[in-house]
Amino acid sequence: MARLYADEFPLPVVKILRTLGHDVLTVQEANKAEQKIPDNEVLSYAISLNRAVLTLNRHDFIRLHKQNTQHQGIIICKSN
């Protein structure tokens, strides 16, 4: 199953992903919530943990992917 780093992602979805067997680490669990950490550092942290980023932040993470494709993945969702 997937190893994910959830960047300010809705907790109910995280819980569902876990029940499906995915290994999801949230920014809250990593003690990185509400610190205004730049998105490039979020991606770097996920890379260091060998995890794909799970985010709602479409614009910034598409830009980051174009700058650096050497990551485990970026899963972008939209809330509506």
C-alpha positions in Angstrom: 0.0 0.0 0.0 1.0 3.7 -0.3 3.1 5.6 2.1 1.6 9.1 2.3 2.4 12.4 4.0 -0.9 14.3 4.4 -0.4 18.1 4.1 -3.2 19.7 6.0 -5.6 17.1 4.7 -9.1 16.4 6.1 -8.8 13.9 8.9 -11.9 11.8 7.9 -10.2 11.0 4.6 -7.0 10.1 6.3 -8.9 7.7 8.5 -10.6 6.1 5.5 -7.2 5.7 3.8 -5.8 4.0 6.9 -8.7 1.6 7.0 -7.8 0.7 3.4 -4.3 -0.2 4.5 -2.4 2.9 3.6 0.4 4.3 5.8 -0.6 7.9 6.3 1.4 10.4 8.3 -0.3 13.8 8.9 1.5 17.1 9.4 -0.1 17.1 12.9 1.5 13.8 13.8 4.8 15.0 12.5 4.5 18.1 14.7 4.6 20.4 11.6 1.0 21.7 11.6 0.2 25.4 11.6 3.8 26.5 11.2 3.5 28.0 7.7 6.2 25.7 6.4 6.9 26.5 2.8 5.5 24.0 0.3 9.0 23.1 -1.0 10.0 22.1 2.5 6.8 20.0 2.9 7.9 18.2 -0.3 11.5 17.8 0.9 10.3 16.4 4.2 8.1 13.9 2.4 11.0 12.9 0.1 13.2 12.4 3.2 10.6 10.0 4.6 10.1 8.2 1.2 6.4 9.2 1.2 4.1 10.7 -1.5 2.5 14.0 -0.6 -1.3 14.1 -0.2 -2.6 17.7 -0.6 -5.4 20.0 -1.5 -2.9 22.6 -2.6 -3.1 22.1 -6.4 -1.4 25.2 -7.7 1.8 25.1 -5.6 2.4 21.4 -5.8 2.0 21.3 -9.5 4.6 24.0 -9.7 6.9 22.1 -7.4 6.5 18.9 -9.4 7.6 20.8 -12.5 10.7 22.0 -10.7 11.6 18.6 -9.2 10.3 15.2 -10.4 12.5 13.3 -8.0 9.9 12.4 -5.4 7.6 9.5 -4.4 4.6 11.3 -5.9 2.2 14.1 -5.3 -1.5 13.3 -5.0 -3.6 16.4 -5.5 -7.3 16.3 -4.5 -9.9 19.0 -4.6 -12.4 19.6 -1.9 -15.5 20.1 -4.0 
